[in-house]
Amino acid sequence: MKDDLFNETVDVRNDFWEKIGKKDPYVLTHLINPAFRGGPRWPAIRQAFVKIETPNSVILASDGLSDPFDDVEEPNQGFSLECYLESDDPALRKNIAELDQTWQFQLLYKLHKTLLSMEV
């Protein structure tokens, strides 16, 4: 049941992005998950970011904040959100692996990290 919800969530998110633009088949992620070093934990521990190219812009988005929490028995949608940033900067139209040092990605990363550190 959990795997079904996880897969359905990923499929819905990917379908949404494909309606907006061309989603890069690769993700931007950490070599070692920050949650293993005391950093913020995402719902299913999978921490990633995606790139979507539209004719006029590039969108960078978190990919996993809406994954179901893997340590909760009842069905859920994680934090029920994803963070994204859209920019028309042509410098973002490059390999996703090269985007981690752009100011746009750094801003998105800082935003998601701030959201995860907030007490609710």
C-alpha positions in Angstrom: 0.0 0.0 0.0 2.8 2.5 0.9 4.7 1.7 -2.2 1.6 2.2 -4.3 1.0 5.6 -2.8 4.6 6.6 -3.2 4.6 5.5 -6.9 1.3 7.3 -7.5 2.6 10.5 -5.9 5.8 10.4 -8.1 3.7 9.7 -11.2 1.3 12.6 -10.5 4.1 15.0 -9.8 6.0 14.0 -13.0 2.8 14.2 -15.1 2.2 17.7 -13.8 5.7 18.9 -14.7 5.5 17.3 -18.2 2.3 19.4 -18.8 4.4 22.5 -17.9 7.5 21.8 -19.9 10.2 19.2 -20.6 11.3 17.6 -17.4 15.0 16.5 -17.2 15.3 12.8 -16.8 18.0 13.3 -14.1 17.7 14.8 -10.7 20.1 17.0 -8.7 20.7 15.3 -5.3 23.4 14.8 -2.6 26.0 12.1 -2.7 25.3 11.6 1.0 21.8 12.4 2.3 22.0 15.4 4.7 19.5 13.6 7.0 22.2 11.1 7.8 24.4 13.9 9.1 21.8 15.7 11.3 20.3 17.8 8.5 16.6 18.1 7.8 14.8 14.9 6.9 12.4 14.8 3.9 9.2 12.6 4.2 10.7 9.5 2.5 14.3 10.4 3.0 14.7 10.8 -0.8 16.0 14.4 -1.4 16.1 15.6 -4.9 15.6 18.6 -7.2 14.3 18.6 -10.8 14.7 20.9 -13.8 11.8 21.6 -16.2 12.5 23.6 -19.3 9.7 25.6 -20.9 10.0 27.7 -24.1 10.5 30.9 -22.1 12.0 29.8 -18.8 13.6 27.1 -16.6 11.9 25.8 -13.4 14.0 24.3 -10.6 11.8 22.4 -8.1 12.2 20.2 -5.1 11.1 16.6 -5.7 10.1 14.7 -2.7 8.6 17.0 -0.1 5.2 15.7 -1.1 6.3 12.0 -0.9 4.4 10.1 1.7 6.2 9.9 5.1 7.8 6.5 5.3 7.5 6.3 9.1 3.7 7.0 9.2 1.2 4.1 8.8 -1.8 6.0 7.5 -1.8 7.3 3.9 -0.4 10.8 3.7 1.2 13.2 1.3 4.3 14.2 3.2 4.5 17.9 3.6 1.9 18.3 0.8 4.1 20.8 -1.0 7.1 21.3 -3.3 9.1 24.4 -3.7 10.1 25.8 -7.1 11.7 28.8 -8.7 11.2 29.9 -12.3 13.7 32.0 -14.2 14.3 33.2 -17.8 18.1 33.2 -17.2 19.6 31.3 -20.2 22.5 30.2 -17.8 20.0 27.6 -16.4 19.8 25.9 -19.8 22.6 23.5 -19.1 23.2 20.1 -17.6 21.3 19.7 -14.4 24.5 18.6 -12.6 26.0 22.1 -13.2 23.1 24.0 -11.6 23.9 23.5 -8.0 26.1 26.6 -7.9 23.7 29.0 -9.6 22.1 31.7 -7.4 18.7 30.4 -8.4 19.3 26.9 -7.1 21.0 28.2 -4.0 17.9 30.4 -3.3 15.6 27.4 -3.8 17.8 25.2 -1.6 17.8 27.8 1.2 14.0 28.2 1.0 13.4 24.5 1.3 15.9 24.2 4.1 14.2 27.1 5.9 10.8 25.5 5.5 12.0 22.2 6.9 13.5 23.9 9.9 10.3 25.7 10.9 8.4 24.3 13.9 4.8 23.6 13.1 
